Amino acid sequence: MRIKHLNIHLRITQTNVFTAADLFSVKKTATVSRQRMSSSLTCTKLTLCTVSAVLVQIIGLSLFVLGFFPVKPALPGFSGPESFRPPGCDSVEDQNVSNLRPDQLKSLYQELYEIPPSFDRLILMVIDGLPAEFVLGRDGRPPSMLIEEVMPYTQSLLASGMAVGYHAKAAPPTVTMPRLKAMVSGAIGGFLDVAFNFNTQALLDDNLIRQFFNIGWEMVMLGDETWLKLFPGLFKRHDGVSSFYVKDTVQVDYNVSRHLGDELNRTDWNLLILHYLGLDHVGHIGGRSSVFMGSKLKEMDEVIKMIHLSTKRRQDNDQGRTLLMVVSDHGMTENGNHGGSSYEETDSLVLLVGLKPKSYDYPLVTHSTIHQVDIAPTLALLFGVPIPKNNVGKLISEAFDSLTDDQLLRKLELNSWQLLRLLQVQIHGLTCANSCDVLSNDPGITECNGGDQEMLCCLFAKAVALHKSWKSKRVSRSISGDEHHKTLLAYDDFLGAASKWLSGRATYKPAGLLTSGVAAMVFSCFVFVGLLFRLDQEVHPCKIYLLSDVRDIVHNWHFDETYVLAIIFILVLSMGSSSMVEEEQYIWHFLTSTFYLVLLRKTFQSLVARTGQSFTTLIKGQNRSSYIQVFSIILILTTGRIMRGWHQGGVNWAHLPDISKWLGQAGRCYVKPLQLVSWVLIMSLGVYSLFPLQSEKYFAMIIGFTFLVSGALVLQHIIEYQDTSFADGSNSTVQIIYALLGVSTLGAFFCLPWLIPVPNPKILSVHTGSLSSNFLADLRMKFLVLGFRDSIYVIGWAYIHHWCLLQLLLQQPTNSMPVLFLLVQILASMYCCSKGGIHLKQWVEVAGLYYLGLAGHFAFGNTNTLATIDVAGAFIGISSHSTLLSGILMFIITYASPMLALLSMVMYMSLKETCGLVNAQEVDIGHFLKMTVSFPCLVPLGLNSIVLVAYTIVLLLMRNHLFVWSVFSPKYLYVCATTVCIYIGVSVVCLTAIYASLVFAFRSRYAAVLRQR
């Protein structure tokens, strides 16, 4: 029965029926192996070296990340009265402002400002995720007729000149928290703000909210609770909602609007912040073309209408002027995600409502482009507070069209002084003036050239000189409009150049941290590669081939090994190109398919060599096992081609049609059957995999029952809830599924090694009667190892099956078939390896599985941009927002394919037979573990370490590249996350093997004691 057990369905090993000559060969090889063990790498040394290399790699990666992605340096403190004086002309009195009451500080600012505030109150309405082109159109074209129909009031404001609209370019990463910081501080944050977005901390840098608070403003906030985390304790009233619970598209906005009528009638606030999240959530769930998008835009239009009519009545009743500023923090891609640097994601909106009505050229105004950081200086100068210290933006000139000439020049002057102070900090030794009384006396400057310092000083001096000349001529009443225009242009030139330089300046990167980090990662890479080389030298001589002619042919064929290394080499070379980074999926699909074509060729060659027939004769012959091998590789190639066309992915070609887009357009009637087919086949494979356990049929029935129960709950969710993203009833079902999958997985890990029946050594007596009693007894004892293999076989299937069910639950419905195809590819690859016909080295087999996982990562729709991260799926089954739980689910969704490939290594170990493991005369658990676990763990670690080191060096070389933050840095975050994924997967594989082997070592000793009795 045991021999039958080993030969059925993916349990084929090379220990079927031994002849006496075969066993003598095994014993001889085992003797040679034992002689080499004294000088070989022991399990303890291997473990210590591997763990040490991992720790060194983690330390090196941490040092490099901290050095390359530091939090951008910011000037400490807050701007005060010195902002209204030229740089270097600070007064002693400015240091005593901290003792002033808010009303006194406000009066001081107005006195120094010399211009009364343009408005009394500010309403800042943030529509999260609203692309500017929805309201303003794109490329000179007006918005679509649908938008004009759902937002008629907003369009009428623009057409009548009562509102001015802008395309405000947002800097990556395009996520909420760093974009809010940019709007209120005028500073561009560090790239790692994308991580802090999920755990927002208080903003301690200079910002408008703190400036308003310092002069006694009363502020109210309704909407996204990110504001409350950034500015704790500054709001008089607030009602915050979580921005990460994307399944809610209704309540998040109702929670804001239900207070709006009451707040508009109140007079006890100066700043009202309304942050609507519903439109962003609609995008995450259904994309730009969601059926809910039109109704959500209409809702926002009604809110704008309500606010504008209220402020207009207030102004008509002489109750002060209120400015309504409608902004969006970022845009969204076609599928509704954001985070990257594409035009669709960075195209945010700024809409100013309440300015002095003017007959604007509507198409020109609405298609003007500004930067999101320009909001901060504009609001500061409109309301008479100091511009935040770290601002890099320049004021929006149309917001000040109602001012007199001298007032407008005064505001430009204040903006220029603030940017000059920041430049003097960033450029050491920058001195554009010798005194604060006479900044420039040469109005004849016509052209500015030279380096950054010379050019910026020249532009500033030119603007100041023209301004002074204009002032002197105004006193003598000999001023002309042309001179005022020249002064405006001069200030605009300086502000534009300074803002561009400050925005694009590379953050300082400490060389010590970067060097130490790279050195540590290079060292760990050499350790991993060295260990793999040493293991290959130990294991490869132990290979046993019963046919000497096949051994000679296969031993001399190394093209598959060379190609495995060539894949990494080609990938490393492609990393230096931004376009190749954006379209990496094409590289993986091509190289992985080519690898299995190489294996297909080698299979045919091995088959011809083994039979001694020509290829034509071989086709007509009978060799069922080899034919199945060929069919398996063809199946891998076929499913790989389908997965290649499932998602176009990338950036440049994402608009091209693919299978997932077609299914999304076709609707539920096509997607649902595919989901059901995927579920049926995954369940069938899971249950059928237990059939080989015929001698333990009751045990197999229990395992199969757990598979069926969890699968039935997933099926219920697919049928009842997956189309209704807003259904609350689905949470309880999903939470039960999470619990059941978790408990059954942990139960398989802890309990199966203790419960699975151990094979009876007497089953070999029929085939080994002619051998010596000592060797027979030794061989019977070694078959206890088969208990270990049965155990990790079932545990591995539990891991794979439960992971696939989890992905059917969490992935987008259109991704159900790729989950099935990837499972089929992995099983087919393991089948080819277990047959042993093509005699691949074990590290080549593991690399093949690993490459399938990485190619599948892109087949699931992932790219190297942050915009393709599935945020909506991270809230399935979560009743209330939890950063930790949502982050875990987001990681599970994003790295579904690589993790499945890593988890399959557990089952892969149960299908392999390595010479000298079960044939050694002394049971050495350490040696057994080393030969069983080493390659499945070291190959992923080694290959990933090569990629990690290579891309770290590439990123360092590209630190001044135009696309360093938009292309290379997001890719590096993915490389780091992939490293974490491999750490987790390898840990699971290693711990499973160690635990199961220790349990069976104990059971083996216990069984030996019982036999002696």
LINSULGI-V805119 format. One record per pair of residues at least 4 apart in sequence whose C-alpha atoms are under 6 Angstrom apart, sorted by the first residue. I is the first residue (numbers start at 0). J is the second residue. If there is no record, write none. Layout:
I	J
I	J
//
This chain:
2	15
4	691
5	10
5	11
6	10
6	11
7	691
9	830
10	910
17	21
29	915
29	919
42	925
42	929
47	51
52	523
55	519
56	60
56	520
56	523
59	516
59	519
59	520
60	516
62	512
62	516
63	67
63	513
63	516
64	68
65	69
66	508
66	509
66	512
66	513
67	508
70	189
71	189
77	205
78	385
78	387
78	388
80	93
81	89
82	385
85	416
88	435
99	103
99	104
101	213
101	214
101	215
104	214
105	214
108	112
116	381
116	382
116	383
117	381
118	320
118	321
119	319
119	320
119	321
120	269
120	270
120	321
121	270
121	321
121	322
122	270
122	271
122	272
122	323
123	272
123	324
124	272
124	273
124	274
124	325
125	274
125	325
125	326
125	327
126	275
126	327
127	275
127	276
127	279
127	327
127	328
128	279
128	327
128	329
128	330
129	327
129	330
130	330
130	346
130	347
131	135
131	166
131	346
131	347
131	348
132	136
132	137
133	142
135	142
135	365
136	140
136	141
136	142
146	150
147	151
149	297
150	297
150	300
156	161
156	162
157	162
160	356
160	357
160	358
160	359
161	356
162	351
162	352
163	350
163	351
164	349
164	350
164	365
165	349
165	365
165	367
165	368
166	347
166	348
166	368
167	347
167	348
167	368
167	369
167	370
167	371
168	345
168	346
168	370
168	371
169	345
169	371
171	339
171	340
172	338
172	339
173	329
173	338
173	339
174	338
176	196
177	192
178	328
180	184
181	185
181	186
181	187
181	372
182	372
182	374
182	375
183	206
183	207
183	375
184	206
184	375
184	387
184	390
185	372
185	375
185	390
185	391
185	392
186	389
186	390
186	391
192	196
195	199
200	228
200	229
201	228
201	229
201	230
202	229
205	387
206	387
211	216
212	216
216	269
217	268
217	269
218	234
218	235
218	268
218	269
218	270
218	271
219	234
219	235
219	236
219	237
219	271
220	237
220	271
220	272
221	237
221	238
221	239
221	255
221	273
222	239
222	240
222	255
222	273
222	274
222	275
223	239
223	240
223	242
223	274
224	239
224	240
224	241
226	230
227	231
244	880
245	280
245	871
246	725
248	277
248	280
250	254
252	275
252	277
253	257
281	285
282	286
282	287
282	335
283	335
283	336
283	871
285	289
286	333
286	334
286	335
287	333
287	335
307	311
313	318
314	318
314	319
314	320
322	353
323	352
324	350
324	351
325	349
325	350
326	348
326	349
327	347
327	348
329	344
329	345
329	347
330	343
330	344
330	345
330	346
330	347
331	335
331	336
331	337
331	343
331	344
332	336
332	343
332	344
336	866
337	344
337	866
338	865
338	866
339	864
339	865
339	866
340	965
342	346
372	392
373	392
373	393
373	394
376	386
376	394
377	394
377	395
379	383
379	384
379	386
391	498
392	498
402	406
402	407
422	426
423	429
431	456
432	438
439	460
439	464
440	464
441	464
442	464
442	465
444	461
447	454
447	457
448	454
449	453
449	454
450	454
451	455
453	457
458	493
459	493
460	464
462	489
462	490
465	486
466	486
472	476
472	477
472	478
473	478
491	495
493	497
494	498
498	502
500	504
510	514
512	516
524	944
525	529
527	941
528	941
535	539
541	914
544	550
549	609
550	554
565	569
573	579
574	580
579	583
581	649
581	650
582	649
584	857
587	591
587	854
588	854
601	605
602	837
605	837
607	611
607	612
612	617
613	617
628	831
631	827
635	639
635	824
638	820
642	858
643	858
644	657
645	657
645	658
645	659
646	657
646	858
646	860
647	653
648	653
648	860
649	653
649	862
659	813
661	665
667	671
674	815
677	816
677	819
683	687
684	688
686	703
689	699
707	711
715	719
716	720
717	721
720	729
730	876
733	876
734	876
736	740
738	742
739	743
740	744
742	746
746	750
747	751
747	794
751	755
752	790
752	995
757	786
760	779
764	768
772	776
781	917
788	792
788	909
791	795
792	906
792	909
795	905
795	906
796	800
797	801
798	802
806	810
807	815
809	872
817	821
833	910
842	934
845	935
849	900
852	896
852	897
852	900
853	897
855	896
856	896
857	861
861	867
863	970
864	969
873	885
873	888
873	889
874	885
881	885
882	886
890	894
891	895
901	984
904	935
905	988
915	919
916	927
928	932
929	933
933	937
934	938
936	985
937	941
939	943
940	944
943	947
946	950
947	951
950	954
954	958
958	963
962	966
963	967
963	968
964	968
973	977
981	985
985	989
986	990
987	991
990	994
992	996
996	1000
999	1003
1002	1006
//
